């Protein structure tokens, strides 16, 4: 299951562009990290909300995929983000979790933290619905 998630992630050119990587894969939980690069900052120097959303959505989606059959893929049907604080730090960490697995819908969440050497701060929460699809 972990190799399947990592292989799928490796095919996402967007994650590569953002410098994102998978830190952990467990059943129902995936953690993705991404550095706050000069190319992913907004005008005030913080991580752009698009970076926060992208890794949060991917972490949530891959958490759902950990619980699906090997012949299924997953797509985001809808996802909501609450931005709680500026993304100030060295990198972001998104922890995606399955809230309720289902055959037709998988309800997921993600928390995104900004990490520095000395501290971490919750900067966003996401909640959404993933749908299993056949490739």
trRosetta pair geometry for C-beta under 8 A, 3 or more apart (Angstrom, degrees):
i j d omega theta_ij theta_ji phi_ij phi_ji
1 4 5.6 -53 -151 32 31 115
1 5 6.7 30 153 -18 64 104
1 25 7.3 -170 118 146 88 123
1 27 7.1 24 120 -84 161 79
1 66 5.8 74 168 -147 123 72
2 5 5.8 -55 -153 35 34 110
2 6 6.3 28 154 -14 68 109
2 25 4.3 143 -125 86 86 136
3 6 5.7 -57 -144 42 33 110
3 7 6.0 36 156 -22 68 107
4 7 5.9 -55 -145 36 26 110
4 8 6.4 25 156 -17 62 108
4 65 7.6 -147 119 148 110 114
4 70 6.9 -127 -102 -131 156 82
5 8 5.9 -58 -150 38 28 110
5 9 6.2 30 153 -20 64 109
5 22 6.9 130 129 -127 107 163
5 25 4.9 157 67 -125 151 144
5 30 6.5 -155 -171 -108 146 132
5 62 5.3 87 -151 -164 111 112
5 65 6.2 142 -101 98 90 122
5 66 6.3 -2 -69 -79 133 83
6 9 5.6 -53 -144 37 31 114
6 10 6.4 37 155 -26 63 105
6 22 5.9 -126 -103 45 78 148
6 25 7.0 -101 -46 -29 89 149
7 10 5.7 -52 -151 29 30 115
7 11 7.2 30 151 -21 59 102
8 11 5.9 -59 -164 27 36 112
8 12 7.6 39 144 -29 64 99
8 62 7.4 168 86 -111 126 101
8 65 7.1 -93 56 161 165 165
8 73 7.8 160 -128 -129 138 94
9 12 5.8 -50 -163 15 43 115
9 15 6.2 -58 -174 74 82 167
9 22 5.5 76 103 -36 178 122
9 32 8.0 -170 -136 -105 135 115
9 58 7.5 91 -121 178 94 123
9 62 6.8 14 -71 -95 107 143
12 15 4.1 57 101 9 117 110
12 16 6.8 166 99 -11 64 84
12 58 7.1 90 -173 -122 176 135
13 16 5.3 -54 -151 38 41 116
13 17 6.2 48 150 -25 69 102
14 17 5.6 -51 -149 33 32 115
14 18 6.5 23 154 -11 64 108
14 54 6.4 -133 148 -159 122 132
15 18 5.8 -60 -148 43 33 107
15 20 4.2 -85 -163 63 84 118
15 21 7.9 129 163 -69 111 33
15 32 7.6 -87 -138 -159 122 134
15 34 7.9 -124 -154 -89 72 118
15 54 7.6 -179 -87 152 66 114
15 55 7.7 104 -120 -97 90 77
15 58 6.4 104 -83 -118 119 170
16 19 7.7 38 -179 -72 31 27
16 20 7.6 -79 -57 44 21 78
18 34 5.0 -22 142 -146 108 137
18 37 7.5 -172 -163 15 49 124
18 40 6.0 73 -137 -86 81 145
18 51 6.1 151 -144 -127 124 89
18 54 6.3 178 -59 102 162 145
18 55 7.1 -152 128 -58 153 101
19 34 5.6 116 83 -154 80 78
19 35 4.9 -39 110 35 142 98
19 37 5.8 122 5 -41 141 129
19 40 7.9 -121 24 -13 108 141
20 32 5.5 16 -177 175 114 110
20 33 6.8 169 -148 89 66 38
20 34 3.9 -34 -91 -84 80 104
20 54 7.6 -139 -43 118 152 110
20 55 5.5 -173 -120 -99 138 109
20 58 7.4 88 141 67 158 156
21 32 7.0 170 86 -153 30 69
21 33 6.0 -16 60 61 79 84
21 34 7.5 149 13 -82 60 57
22 25 6.2 15 169 -49 131 99
22 30 6.6 -53 -140 -172 106 101
22 31 7.1 109 -165 81 61 57
22 32 5.7 -43 -101 -100 54 72
22 62 7.6 -114 -109 142 121 168
23 31 4.4 -52 63 103 106 108
23 32 6.8 173 6 -104 87 17
23 33 5.2 63 -41 -10 121 109
23 93 7.2 -16 6 -137 152 102
24 29 7.3 -13 115 121 108 97
24 30 6.9 177 92 -150 66 41
24 31 4.2 35 42 32 98 113
25 29 7.8 159 -157 94 32 61
25 30 5.4 5 -111 -112 67 84
25 31 8.0 -130 -60 28 41 70
25 62 7.5 -82 -116 150 98 119
25 66 6.6 175 -173 -96 92 125
26 29 4.5 2 65 62 102 99
26 30 7.5 -167 34 -73 61 47
26 66 7.2 47 100 -166 33 162
27 66 5.2 -180 -130 145 42 120
27 67 6.4 88 -167 -79 84 80
28 63 5.8 27 178 -177 34 93
28 66 6.0 -121 -34 85 29 127
28 67 5.9 48 -74 -53 72 119
28 97 6.2 30 153 -157 84 67
28 98 4.2 -92 -145 29 86 113
28 101 7.5 -89 -103 -51 102 118
29 63 5.4 10 -105 -125 22 110
29 66 7.4 -42 32 35 34 161
29 95 6.8 -8 -164 -175 99 88
29 96 6.7 163 -149 87 48 58
29 97 5.1 -3 -101 -102 84 76
29 98 7.4 -106 -57 8 56 79
30 59 5.1 -164 93 -154 93 66
30 62 4.0 -32 31 100 171 111
30 63 4.7 -140 11 -66 92 70
30 66 6.6 175 -49 -35 104 127
30 95 7.8 169 86 -153 40 46
30 96 4.9 -5 58 56 85 108
31 59 6.5 21 -121 -135 23 122
31 93 6.4 -5 -171 -174 103 96
31 94 6.9 163 -152 85 53 51
31 95 5.0 -14 -102 -103 86 72
31 96 7.5 -170 -79 21 36 70
32 55 4.7 -155 103 -165 123 97
32 58 5.7 31 -22 95 168 111
32 59 4.5 -135 12 -73 108 99
32 62 7.5 109 -47 32 117 141
32 93 7.5 162 84 -155 43 49
32 94 4.8 -9 60 58 91 102
32 96 7.4 30 3 -7 101 108
33 55 7.6 42 -132 -162 8 147
33 91 5.5 37 180 149 102 130
33 92 6.8 168 -151 87 58 50
33 93 4.9 -19 -99 -101 86 72
33 94 7.6 -178 -81 20 36 69
33 115 7.9 -32 -136 23 113 140
34 40 7.4 -63 145 106 122 173
34 51 6.2 -150 102 -173 143 106
34 54 8.0 33 -23 87 166 108
34 55 5.1 -139 -5 -69 127 145
34 91 6.2 178 90 -163 35 93
34 92 5.3 -6 58 55 86 95
34 94 7.9 18 5 -2 100 105
35 90 6.9 -52 -139 155 77 68
35 91 4.6 -57 -105 -100 45 99
36 40 6.2 -130 -153 84 50 107
36 41 6.5 71 171 -77 94 89
36 46 7.8 -69 -158 -177 140 40
36 47 4.5 -96 -120 -80 112 97
36 51 7.2 118 -115 123 70 165
36 87 6.4 170 -104 137 131 109
36 89 6.3 126 -8 77 139 66
36 90 6.6 -177 25 162 103 18
36 91 6.0 -159 -11 -100 77 36
36 92 6.5 95 -62 -23 90 89
36 114 7.7 23 -49 -139 137 97
37 40 4.7 75 54 15 86 100
37 41 7.4 -134 92 -25 46 86
38 41 6.2 -46 -153 7 33 118
40 47 6.3 -1 126 -145 99 73
40 48 5.5 -122 174 21 63 106
40 50 7.6 -129 -155 79 86 96
40 51 4.5 78 176 -71 122 136
41 45 5.5 -17 -176 -150 135 31
41 46 6.4 140 -152 72 84 24
41 47 6.5 -70 -107 -99 60 28
41 48 6.1 149 -166 -36 11 85
42 45 7.5 -48 70 19 61 17
42 46 5.7 -12 41 64 101 79
42 47 7.5 32 -2 113 90 20
42 48 4.5 127 -52 -98 86 74
42 49 7.3 33 -53 -5 135 75
44 86 7.4 -75 95 -136 128 139
46 86 4.1 -95 -119 -176 155 104
46 87 4.8 120 172 58 94 70
46 88 5.5 -60 -116 -67 93 70
47 51 4.9 -100 179 69 101 135
47 52 6.1 112 121 -49 118 92
47 86 7.7 140 38 171 74 66
47 87 2.8 -63 44 109 108 140
47 88 7.7 -142 1 -56 87 27
47 89 7.6 -20 -24 43 120 84
47 92 5.8 92 -132 -48 171 125
47 114 6.8 -167 8 -105 133 110
47 123 7.8 83 57 125 124 165
48 51 5.0 102 64 -1 79 98
48 52 7.4 -146 102 0 47 87
48 87 7.6 -52 25 44 20 140
49 52 5.3 -52 -151 39 43 117
49 53 6.0 41 152 -19 73 106
49 81 7.6 136 -175 118 104 148
49 83 5.8 -49 -119 -89 113 142
49 87 7.8 175 -80 -12 45 126
49 124 8.0 128 -140 -84 78 145
50 53 5.8 -53 -142 40 30 109
50 54 6.0 34 158 -25 65 108
51 54 5.8 -54 -142 34 27 111
51 55 6.6 10 167 -4 63 106
51 87 7.0 -180 77 124 117 174
51 92 6.5 141 134 16 109 150
52 55 6.9 -70 -152 42 20 94
52 56 6.0 16 157 -15 61 119
52 81 7.1 118 119 -166 107 143
52 83 6.8 88 103 -109 159 97
52 87 5.8 -146 -65 -67 115 138
52 92 6.4 -139 -100 -145 66 160
52 94 7.8 141 -161 -78 52 115
52 112 5.1 127 -156 125 87 167
52 123 6.5 -107 -122 108 133 116
52 124 4.9 104 174 0 128 156
53 56 5.7 -65 -143 43 27 111
53 57 5.9 26 162 -20 68 110
53 81 5.4 -79 -103 -56 93 161
53 124 7.7 -103 -71 164 56 162
53 126 7.4 121 -131 -87 62 134
54 57 6.1 -56 -145 36 23 108
54 58 6.4 17 158 -13 60 111
55 58 5.7 -54 -142 42 34 111
55 59 6.1 37 157 -22 67 106
55 92 6.1 143 56 105 151 121
55 94 4.2 171 129 -3 97 141
55 112 6.8 110 85 -114 104 118
56 59 5.9 -54 -144 36 27 109
56 60 6.3 25 157 -15 63 109
56 79 7.9 160 116 164 102 137
56 81 6.6 106 86 -108 154 113
56 94 4.6 -147 -85 -137 52 133
56 96 7.2 137 -167 -77 48 94
56 110 4.0 156 -162 101 81 142
56 111 8.0 -164 -125 67 104 5
56 112 4.9 -68 -75 -52 110 119
56 124 6.2 -83 -68 107 152 125
56 126 4.4 125 155 -7 128 143
57 60 5.9 -59 -148 39 27 110
57 61 6.1 26 156 -18 64 110
57 76 6.0 -24 -166 -76 109 151
57 79 5.6 141 -111 84 94 169
57 110 7.3 -115 -56 11 23 154
57 126 6.7 -120 -70 177 58 165
57 128 7.4 23 -123 15 76 159
58 61 5.7 -55 -142 39 30 111
58 62 6.1 24 162 -13 66 108
58 94 7.3 93 64 89 84 148
58 96 7.5 -129 101 -39 45 146
59 62 6.1 -58 -142 42 26 105
59 63 6.4 33 154 -26 62 104
59 94 4.0 -165 -9 121 148 108
59 95 6.3 -164 167 -170 145 6
59 96 3.1 172 135 -24 79 110
59 110 4.9 112 82 -123 113 128
60 63 5.7 -52 -152 28 30 114
60 64 7.0 29 151 -16 61 101
60 76 7.8 68 92 -101 114 106
60 79 6.8 137 78 -122 155 134
60 94 8.0 -74 -27 161 75 118
60 96 3.9 -152 -70 -137 37 116
60 97 7.6 -35 -117 35 68 38
60 108 4.0 125 -173 133 97 131
60 109 6.5 -148 -114 96 113 9
60 110 4.3 -95 -55 -40 100 112
60 126 6.0 -103 -42 100 145 123
60 128 6.0 86 139 46 153 112
60 130 7.1 -178 135 -47 91 120
61 64 5.8 -55 -159 33 35 110
61 65 6.5 34 147 -20 68 105
61 74 5.3 167 -171 109 87 122
61 75 7.7 -5 -137 -136 124 15
61 76 5.9 -73 -83 -61 117 90
61 96 7.0 -56 24 -162 41 162
61 108 7.2 175 -68 64 33 172
61 130 5.6 143 -121 -105 66 133
62 65 5.1 -47 -143 34 42 116
62 66 6.8 57 154 -32 65 92
62 74 7.8 176 -85 57 30 138
62 96 6.2 111 57 67 80 148
63 66 5.9 -42 -160 16 34 116
63 67 7.9 15 150 -5 57 103
63 96 3.8 -152 -19 121 123 100
63 97 5.4 -138 -164 -106 160 14
63 98 5.1 -163 140 -40 105 76
63 108 5.7 139 73 -138 118 121
63 110 7.8 179 -1 -81 136 89
64 67 6.4 -73 -168 39 39 101
64 68 6.7 37 145 -29 73 111
64 74 4.9 138 98 -138 117 158
64 96 8.0 -70 -13 152 72 124
64 98 5.8 125 -90 -93 57 102
64 101 7.4 152 -138 -112 73 82
64 106 4.1 124 -136 108 117 149
64 108 5.4 -79 -52 -64 105 133
64 130 4.1 -135 -4 65 176 155
64 132 7.9 -145 153 -70 115 76
65 68 5.5 -56 -145 26 43 115
65 72 7.8 -164 -135 104 73 90
65 73 7.2 -16 -115 -155 113 43
65 74 4.7 -124 -72 2 87 130
65 130 8.0 -101 -44 162 68 155
66 98 7.6 -128 59 -28 104 126
67 98 5.9 26 -7 -63 143 165
67 101 4.9 -95 131 -113 154 140
67 106 7.1 152 68 -126 123 139
68 72 4.3 -102 161 81 124 126
68 73 7.8 163 106 -83 155 3
68 74 6.3 -179 -14 -58 154 105
68 106 7.7 -86 -62 -48 103 149
68 132 5.3 162 -126 -113 132 115
69 72 4.9 85 61 1 81 109
69 132 8.0 61 30 -157 87 139
71 134 6.9 -3 144 -130 91 84
71 135 7.6 -122 -179 16 60 99
72 132 4.6 -16 -174 -166 137 106
72 133 6.8 129 -163 64 80 33
72 134 6.5 -62 -113 -91 63 51
72 135 7.8 166 -148 -22 22 82
73 132 7.4 135 73 -160 38 57
73 133 5.1 -35 71 70 90 88
73 134 7.3 96 21 -157 89 8
73 135 5.1 95 -19 -69 123 86
74 106 7.2 -44 -134 38 125 137
74 130 4.8 8 -175 175 114 124
74 131 7.0 151 -154 74 64 38
74 132 6.0 -40 -97 -102 71 49
74 133 6.8 148 -105 19 18 85
75 130 6.8 153 75 -158 32 74
75 131 5.6 -23 63 59 85 89
75 133 5.4 30 -3 -9 110 134
76 79 5.4 -46 -163 -20 124 117
76 128 6.1 -11 -150 152 98 145
76 129 7.7 108 -163 81 58 52
76 130 6.0 -49 -100 -104 46 71
76 131 8.0 76 174 15 5 80
77 105 7.2 -54 16 -125 153 93
77 128 7.3 162 59 170 71 96
77 129 4.5 -42 59 98 115 100
77 130 6.5 164 2 -121 89 16
77 131 4.7 84 -52 -24 114 108
78 128 5.6 -161 102 -149 54 91
78 129 5.3 28 49 39 83 99
79 108 8.0 -30 -109 74 106 103
79 126 5.6 12 178 -179 107 112
79 127 7.1 176 -151 91 66 30
79 128 3.0 -30 -102 -83 75 145
79 129 7.4 -153 -70 27 64 51
80 126 6.6 164 82 -152 48 63
80 127 5.6 -10 55 59 97 77
80 128 6.4 167 12 -75 61 80
81 124 5.7 -7 -170 -172 100 120
81 125 7.5 160 -152 84 54 40
81 126 4.8 -23 -98 -97 73 89
82 124 6.4 163 83 -153 53 65
82 125 5.1 -1 53 56 104 86
82 126 7.6 -170 20 -77 66 41
83 123 6.9 -13 -158 157 68 78
83 124 5.2 -25 -109 -100 52 99
84 122 6.0 1 72 121 150 86
84 123 5.6 -171 60 -167 89 29
84 124 5.9 -171 10 -81 88 37
84 125 6.9 56 -32 -3 122 86
85 88 7.9 -74 141 15 100 94
85 114 7.4 -108 97 9 108 127
85 121 5.9 -71 84 143 150 123
85 122 7.2 99 21 93 120 55
85 123 4.6 -99 65 -120 84 72
86 114 7.8 10 112 -38 56 161
86 123 6.9 -70 93 -137 18 120
87 92 6.0 -25 -153 -79 121 118
87 112 7.9 -34 -103 136 109 120
87 114 4.9 168 -152 -85 57 123
87 123 5.2 100 -87 168 68 167
87 124 8.0 -17 -73 -18 101 111
88 114 5.6 79 60 155 43 158
88 116 7.8 -12 126 -53 76 118
88 121 7.6 17 59 46 85 139
89 92 7.1 124 69 -71 123 57
89 114 3.6 162 -2 166 133 93
89 115 5.1 120 167 62 144 30
89 116 4.5 -125 -138 -55 85 77
89 119 8.0 -124 -110 84 112 81
89 120 7.7 43 -118 -121 153 54
89 121 7.2 -170 -55 31 128 99
90 115 6.0 -57 54 98 90 76
90 116 5.4 119 -8 -117 95 51
90 117 6.9 77 -21 -38 142 67
91 114 7.9 166 91 -154 31 54
91 115 5.4 -18 68 58 76 105
92 112 5.7 -1 -175 -174 113 102
92 113 6.9 156 -156 80 61 44
92 114 5.8 -36 -99 -99 73 56
92 115 7.1 158 -106 10 20 88
92 123 7.4 -80 -125 45 106 135
93 112 7.1 162 81 -152 43 54
93 113 4.9 -12 58 58 95 96
93 115 5.6 53 -10 -27 111 127
93 120 7.4 -29 33 -141 125 128
94 110 5.2 7 -175 180 99 123
94 111 7.3 168 -149 83 53 40
94 112 4.7 -18 -97 -99 80 84
94 113 8.0 -179 -77 21 36 64
95 110 6.3 162 79 -153 43 68
95 111 5.2 -6 54 54 98 88
95 112 7.9 -177 19 -80 64 38
95 113 7.8 26 -4 0 103 104
96 108 6.2 5 -173 178 97 120
96 109 7.3 170 -149 90 55 41
96 110 4.4 -27 -95 -94 69 99
97 108 6.7 162 85 -157 42 73
97 109 5.5 -13 60 62 90 86
97 110 7.2 158 15 -88 68 47
98 101 5.4 17 174 -60 138 86
98 106 6.1 -55 -134 -179 104 107
98 107 7.4 98 -167 79 63 55
98 108 5.6 -47 -107 -103 48 79
99 107 4.4 -59 67 110 110 99
99 108 6.1 -178 4 -103 89 19
99 109 5.5 74 -48 -12 113 102
99 127 7.6 20 -22 -141 148 97
100 106 7.2 -172 92 -155 57 48
100 107 4.3 28 45 42 93 113
101 106 5.3 -7 -128 -124 54 95
102 105 4.8 13 67 65 133 62
102 106 5.8 -163 36 -78 74 53
102 107 7.6 55 -1 -6 112 80
103 132 7.2 -73 176 27 43 140
104 131 7.0 -18 170 -138 57 85
104 132 7.1 -109 -128 34 24 99
105 129 5.3 -28 -162 -163 106 111
105 130 7.4 133 -163 70 54 47
105 131 6.3 -33 -104 -97 58 71
106 129 7.0 139 69 -160 46 57
106 130 4.4 -25 64 64 102 99
106 131 7.5 -179 19 -82 82 23
106 132 7.0 86 -17 -41 113 87
107 127 7.5 3 -177 -175 90 90
107 128 7.6 180 -150 97 55 33
107 129 5.8 -29 -99 -100 61 72
107 130 8.0 -171 -78 21 15 75
108 127 7.3 173 92 -151 50 49
108 128 5.7 -17 63 66 91 77
108 129 7.3 155 20 -99 82 21
108 130 5.6 38 -7 -10 128 111
109 125 6.9 -15 -172 -174 104 90
109 126 6.3 157 -161 87 54 62
109 127 4.8 -15 -105 -100 84 74
109 128 7.7 148 -91 19 40 63
110 124 8.0 8 105 110 93 95
110 125 7.2 165 85 -157 53 46
110 126 4.3 6 50 51 95 110
111 122 6.1 -49 -173 -134 109 103
111 124 7.4 159 -159 89 44 56
111 125 5.6 -15 -105 -106 68 75
111 126 7.9 -155 -68 23 28 73
112 122 7.5 106 77 -157 47 58
112 123 5.5 -59 103 65 93 89
112 124 4.2 7 47 57 115 99
112 125 7.6 -154 18 -72 77 31
112 126 7.4 56 -18 -11 105 103
113 120 4.6 20 169 178 130 109
113 121 6.3 150 -157 71 78 33
113 122 5.6 -46 -98 -92 79 46
113 123 6.5 127 -131 7 26 86
114 120 6.8 166 81 -154 46 59
114 121 5.1 -12 54 58 95 92
114 123 4.9 64 -20 -31 101 134
115 119 7.8 -172 -148 98 46 45
115 120 4.8 -13 -104 -105 71 93
116 119 5.3 17 52 52 103 75
116 120 7.4 -170 25 -76 62 47
122 125 7.3 14 176 -53 114 90
